[in-house]
């Protein structure tokens, strides 16, 4: 009898722990309607994975594969400690049970017991997502279960943040032993991933929404970093340039800053002494675009005798007109830009995302 491929359970694991949409998991594709090009590519990919799952179940009627998937997902220590939403786990287990009952395999008590436990839980306004890093480490995040909550979209992780983090992990030398300023950090995925893998000297998370800043601080602590207490602009100005001799940057200095792009001054930006500036999914509204470019202009004029920071902005192109406006406003402001080539491997981007790009800006 052929053994089931272990890679399938691991692919389930990565998607499940990060609570990726269930449509991106290797379930069967119901119905034959074709959508847009990207949808067709995704359906084809899922269909191939489902065929693999069906084959494995036929060659392993003792439920071994489903038990392996269960232990790598629902019963994984990260899921037990930081679980995805109850609704997500309920839907996932229901699909696993359907697969089990569609075969001649014996019932798997663990599956039904796990579903019974989840059915007892009440839905929460927050859940967890766990991203497995190539280093073997992970990033765990508390997120809102709603895309928009209390007037902000900053309480969830967006696709461009995953894309930017993946690119950063492939270019660690850009961040190593340097001071990084992240604009619009949201709940912190990109910055935390960089802090865990790229050895920056200092990482400055920033946002302007009070609830986002609160959840951001909680997620930073959840992942083992302690933000500087009550950091102010003056403290940043005095301490940012100091470096301990022989420091290996294994545990970077972490700062959480409330930064309003419209009101921040050139003096305050100079005090941050940023070597690299990054941002993800901040180009989605014309008014925000103008504020962002205005802040980038302040950065360019506030550097005194310092070298201008390197700037990288990742964007999901939801509205081509808005993205073209961003590029036009960059040109109008005299800020040169170039597109960073797409990376080839997928550690976080489990779905095909052809509309996520990274621009390097020269301020």
C-alpha positions, 0 to 999 in steps of 0.5 A, a space after each residue: 500500500 502506498 504511503 500518503 505524502 507527508 507534504 500534504 499535511 504540512 501544507 494544510 498546517 501552514 494554511 490552517 494555522 494562519 487561518 487562510 480562507 478555507 477556499 485556499 485549502 485543498 478541498 474539492 471544488 464544487 461546481 464547474 463555473 469559471 471566473 476570472 483568470 486568477 480564480 481559474 488558477 486558484 481552482 486548478 491548484 485546489 483541484 490538484 491538491 484535492 485529487 492528491 488528498 482523495 488518492 491518499 485517502 483511498 490508499 490509507 483507509 485507516 484514517 492515518 492521513 486525516 489523523 495526521 492533518 488533525 494533529 498538525 492543525 486543530 491539535 497543534 500546540 500553537 492552535 491550542 494556545 492561540 486558536 483561530 476563530 471558533 467558526 473557522 475551526 468548526 468549518 475546517 473540522 466539518 470538512 475533514 469529517 466529510 472527507 472521512 465519511 466519504 471513504 471506507 475508513 473507520 470513524 476517527 473519534 478524535 475528529 468528532 471529539 474536537 468538533 464537539 469541543 469547538 461547538 461548545 465555544 462562543 464566538 469572539 470578536 478576536 481570534 489568533 493567526 499563526 505564521 510559520 517562518 522558514 527559520 522554524 520560528 513563528 509569528 502569532 497575532 491577535 486579530 479582529 474577526 471583522 475586516 473593518 472594526 470601530 472605524 479602522 481596517 488596521 486590526 487585521 493582517 492584509 496581503 501586502 504585509 505578507 508579501 512585504 515580509 516574505 520579500 524582507 526575509 529574502 533580503 535580510 542584509 537590507 535590515 541587519 544592524 539598521 534602524 527600520 521605520 514602518 509606516 502604518 504597522 497595523 497589528 504588526 506582522 511584517 515588523 515582528 517577522 523582520 525582528 525575528 529573522 533579519 536582526 535589525 538594530 532598532 525597529 520602530 512600529 508606527 500607526 495613528 489609531 489608538 485601538 490599532 496601537 493598543 493591539 499592536 503593542 499586545 502582539 509585539 509582547 505576545 511574540 517576546 519583544 518588549 517595546 520601549 516604555 513611554 517612548 517620546 520623540 525626545 527620547 528617540 532623538 537622544 538614544 536612537 544613534 547609540 549602539 553597544 559595542 559588540 552587540 549582535 542585534 539578536 534582540 532588537 530595540 523595539 519602539 511603538 510610535 504614534 505617528 500622524 503623517 499630516 502633523 509629524 514634523 521634520 524635526 521629529 522624523 529626523 530624530 527617528 534616524 531611520 535607515 530604511 522605511 517600509 509600509 504595506 497596504 497604505 495606498 488605498 485612498 486618494 487623501 491618504 496618498 497625499 498625506 503619505 507623499 507629504 510625509 515622505 517629502 518631510 523625510 527627504 528634507 529632514 535628513 540634514 547630513 544623513 543619507 536618505 533612508 531607503 523606502 519600500 512600499 508594498 501595495 495590493 492593487 485593488 483599484 488601478 486608478 488609485 494606484 496610478 494616482 499614487 504613481 502620478 503623485 510621486 512623479 509630481 513630487 519628484 520622487 523617483 520609483 522603481 518596481 521590485 521584481 516579484 519573488 519566486 517562493 511562497 512562505 506566507 502567500 499561499 494563494 496566487 496574488 499577482 496584484 501585490 507589488 513593491 515599489 522602491 522610492 528614492 527620496 
